[in-house]
Every structure is written in structure tokens, then in C-alpha cells.
């Protein structure tokens, strides 16, 4: 397939969207348009001669400008529930009206909820009350509805995506391990960790972009190996020569998580409703600033109940449909992916930029 217009990548200032832009550009694709929500997030992709536009999915004027002359859409943007659901609706409807030749939506394995075993794309999905998972289910439904009307849509459900610039599954994990408070978590951490190196995900996106067989399909996308979460933490600690991991028991881990949960609830409320006031007071009160730092350290150093639920989940996400339909074969073993990730991280550290930004 030869693009007749621009390939629009939403969420291009983020981890996955940014890598999509990088790899498409580096493989010779010239007709790219990177959409970012805020100009401050485009520093990474600004290294390349790629068109960058500002687009809030809930701003009709910005969306119309970003979609002008677009023939394919790769929708990587995320955000609040409204952004995920209503933003996807507006973008997909706009793409349908413009007659784009491809619309690729990045969903998540979160749509499977707490299901266990070997999970395939055709299983029924149910809302569980988890805001993010429920939003992704609803957004998928919107894409499928427009697909039935003629939008050439493909939905990808990636697993645990890691690699350079990954905040959640790379930088945050390394920071917690480096602090010396993290560790292995006994049977709580023996659930399946379905890792996916970011470049393998981009490969699946590109396959959907150019293969007509992907139209109307939903695919799980995962890496070639499955390890436990305890093993994932141990491999990072060993490769980066971080402090020895503490061995936490199931009982002790659960007690710490339960004790920290009220602190998390208060912290989220303050962040969402009173952050400006708290910052103003903290600048003038050493005691409050000290309390805030102590709370932050406790939150970062203690796994949440939600993390324990994820780490103990015994689920594997089948990629047989993607293999059979679009020829998807993940190329990066966990060792290879971690090696590349750690090379990047060490480079960031040598530049005095340990946050990887």
C-alpha cells in the first residue's frame, strides 16, 4: 500500500507514539504527521524533520486541522476516560467521513479484566468497574461499530510494553529497584508477565498498516516469552547491578499495601483537587514539605493492591491470530529487549538525565 496522504500518529509525544514516528521515519516513510496534545511533549520527536501538530482529541478545530490530508491514522493517544472514549469516537468518525484507508487503534489487554488462562481475542468482554479497562472496551466498541459501516479499522491489544522511554514498565521499575525498597514478592509476584518490546509492537502496527487482511480484525500482540514478575524484577536488578532485591512474603506485602492504601487515596484527592494550594503552602512550610516527601517515598516504595492483583494474574495472551493473519512474529527476546533498554538507560545516566526524558 502506498500512502496517498499523510499518516497521522496520535499520542506522538508519548512512549509508543513517539517510537512509531521514529521507526516510520527511519525506515523511509516521508508522509508523517505527529499529533501531540502539548508542545512540551514533542522534544523527542523534534530531532526528526517530521511535521508536528497540536491536537486535543476533544477540540474539533484542532482535530480538523490535524486530519486535513490524512489517509491513514495510527491512534496511540491515551488520557482520561473522556479522552479515551469520546476522543476515539470523534477521531474515528472524522476518519470515516474522510474515507481514510486505515485506522489502527491501540487498545490494551486491560479489556480482559481478571480473566486467567490462555486468552484469545474472541472471548466476551465485560465491564468490571476499572475506569481504564472499561474505557478501552467502550472505545473498541466505537471502532467496531464504525468498522461495520466501512471504516477500515484494526484493533491491537498490546501486553506489557517496555523499552527505551517507557515510564511505567521501565523507568519507574528501575527507579524503585534502585531505591532498594523493591524486591521479589513471593507467590504474589509469580503471575505471568507478558512482556513486549516496543519495536515488536511497532512492527505489528506497520503490518496492519500495509496488510489488507488486518482490516476488521482485533489482535493480541505480545512478545516471544513469558516470565513471572519476580523474574522480570530480578533480571533488571542483575543487568543494571542495582541493590540486592528484598524478599517480601505474601502476608507482609499485603499488610504494607493495605496500610498505604489510605495514603494513596488522600494523595490522589489532593492531586486532583488541591495541588496548587498544597504546593503554595509547601514552599513556605518545611514541615509540610517533609511530610509530602515522606508520603511520596512510602507510595513509591510500596506496591499497591492493584499491582499485586496484576502480578498474581495467571494469564497468557495468545498471538496466534496475529501470526496467522498478518504474519506477526516477535523478534526481540526478553534478554535482547532488556539489553537494548539498559544500554539506553545507562546512556541517559551518563548524560545526567536519569529520568530518560
C-alpha positions, 0 to 999 in steps of 0.5 A: 500500500502506498500512502496517498496522504499523510499518516497521522500518529496520535499520542506522538509525544508519548512512549509508543507514539513517539517510537512509531514516528521514529521507526516510520521515519527511519525506515523511509516513510516521508508522509508523517504527521505527529499529533501531540496534545502539548508542545512540551511533549514533542522534544523527542520527536523534534530531532526528526524533520517530521511535521508536528501538530497540536491536537486535543482529541476533544477540540474539533478545530484542532482535530480538523486541522490535524486530519486535513490530508490524512489517509491513514491514522495510527491512534496511540493517544491515551488520557482520561476516560473522556479522552479515551472514549469520546476522543476515539469516537470523534477521531474515528468518525472524522476518519470515516467521513474522510474515507481514510484507508486505515485506522489502527487503534491501540487498545490494551489487554486491560479489556480482559479484566481478571480473566486467567488462562490462555486468552484469545481475542474472541472471548466476551468482554465485560465491564468490571468497574476499572475506569481504564479497562472499561474505557478501552472496551467502550472505545473498541466498541466505537471502532467496531461499530464504525468498522461495520459501516466501512471504516477500515479499522484494526484493533491491537491489544498490546501486553506489557510494553517496555523499552527505551522511554517507557515510564511505567514498565521501565523507568519507574521499575528501575527507579524503585529497584534502585531505591532498594525498597523493591524486591521479589514478592513471593507467590504474589509476584509469580503471575505471568508477565507478558512482556513486549518490546516496543519495536515488536509492537511497532512492527505489528502496527506497520503490518496492519498498516500495509496488510489488507487482511488486518482490516476488521480484525482485533489482535493480541500482540505480545512478545516471544516469552513469558516470565513471572514478575519476580523474574522480570524484577530480578533480571533488571536488578542483575543487568543494571547491578542495582541493590540486592532485591528484598524478599517480601512474603505474601502476608507482609506485602499485603499488610504494607499495601493495605496500610498505604492504601489510605495514603494513596487515596488522600494523595490522589484527592489532593492531586486532583483537587488541591495541588496548587494550594498544597504546593503554595503552602509547601514552599513556605512550610518545611514541615509540610514539605517533609511530610509530602516527601515522606508520603511520596517515598512510602507510595513509591516504595510500596506496591499497591493492591492493584499491582499485586492483583496484576502480578498474581494474574495467571494469564497468557495472551495468545498471538496466534491470530496475529501470526496467522493473519498478518504474519506477526512474529516477535523478534526481540527476546526478553534478554535482547529487549532488556539489553537494548533498554539498559544500554539506553538507560545507562546512556541517559545516566551518563548524560545526567538525565536519569529520568530518560526524558 
